[in-house]
Amino acid sequence: MIELFGWTGLVISFLYMVYHRYMHAYYEQIYAYIRKKYGDDDQQMEFPSKAEHAKDARRFSLYTIFLPLF
């Protein structure tokens, strides 16, 4: 059972790492599309910064590296 939790955590952290790396790489295009599709002209939308995506990608890549050790 504990191995199942470890593998599940590994898969989840890998997917989050890929997500944040993608969001960091295509930051301008993604948030421009979101603003155009879902934004109102009178409403200011706030998004995570590019640096936050880089920080989260690094954090989840470390989780992905160290989770199999346990």
PEQUI-V370467 format. One record per residue. N is the residue number from 0. D_LAST is the distance of its C-alpha to the last C-alpha in Angstrom with 1 decimal. Layout:
BEGIN
N | D_LAST
N | D_LAST
END
This chain:
BEGIN
0 | 13.3
1 | 9.7
2 | 8.9
3 | 11.8
4 | 10.6
5 | 7.4
6 | 10.1
7 | 12.6
8 | 11.0
9 | 10.6
10 | 14.2
11 | 15.5
12 | 14.3
13 | 15.8
14 | 18.9
15 | 19.3
16 | 19.0
17 | 21.7
18 | 23.8
19 | 23.9
20 | 24.7
21 | 27.4
22 | 28.8
23 | 28.9
24 | 30.7
25 | 33.2
26 | 33.6
27 | 37.4
28 | 38.1
29 | 35.7
30 | 37.0
31 | 40.6
32 | 40.2
33 | 38.8
34 | 41.7
35 | 44.2
36 | 43.1
37 | 42.2
38 | 43.8
39 | 47.1
40 | 49.4
41 | 49.9
42 | 46.2
43 | 44.0
44 | 40.4
45 | 37.5
46 | 34.4
47 | 31.3
48 | 32.1
49 | 31.1
50 | 29.3
51 | 27.2
52 | 26.1
53 | 25.3
54 | 23.3
55 | 21.3
56 | 20.8
57 | 19.3
58 | 17.0
59 | 15.7
60 | 15.5
61 | 13.2
62 | 11.0
63 | 11.3
64 | 10.5
65 | 7.4
66 | 5.8
67 | 5.4
68 | 3.8
69 | 0.0
END
